[in-house]
Structures are given as structure tokens and as C-alpha cells.
């Protein structure tokens, strides 16, 4: 979901949607709190805009962090699977698959 969609749901007082990653969940809760607090204390519009900007800035940082964690987890899963295949059946093909899982590139052919 986009930050705008998340904000709209929080503003409308909807339930948190399923399938959000950790950064999106936190943003939803922060928007929910910001809008409830703003209504409660009649927060000036300019202050609300500043706080919203800060939330979105931090969301971008957290989203980048979440994407890197997900990419790293997928990489380690691929490395483990390739290593297990090589451990069970050592072959050039399985070694090449392991090399690709570790380095993300295919091994270059060695020319004689």
C-alpha cells in the first residue's frame, strides 16, 4: 500500500489492513494516533503538516530497512538451499548454483 492509502484508512478510523509490513504497520498506527490527537487538542494545521512530514520521512527510512532485511533473508535462504543441494549431491552444476546464490552472478566459463 502507498503511504497515502495507509493515511486515508487511519484518518477514516478503519482497522489496520492485513498484509502490511512492519514499516507500513507503524505508519498506520502513527497516522491513527496523529489524527486522533489532532482532533482531541485541536492541533493547528501547520503543526499537523510538520508532524506528517516527519512521519513520512521516517517511513521512507524504515521502508528501505525492511526491503534490505527481506532481500537479505531471501539471499540467505537461497544460499542455504544451494549449499544443501551441493552437500547432498556434489556436482559442478550445484557448485555453480551455490556460487550464484552467494554472489548473485553466474560463474564465468574458464577458457583453456
Secondary structure as GFF3:
##gff-version 3
##sequence-region A 1 112
A	DSSP	alpha_helix	3	11	.	.	.	ID=ss1
A	DSSP	alpha_helix	22	41	.	.	.	ID=ss2
A	DSSP	alpha_helix	45	88	.	.	.	ID=ss3
A	DSSP	alpha_helix	92	103	.	.	.	ID=ss4
###
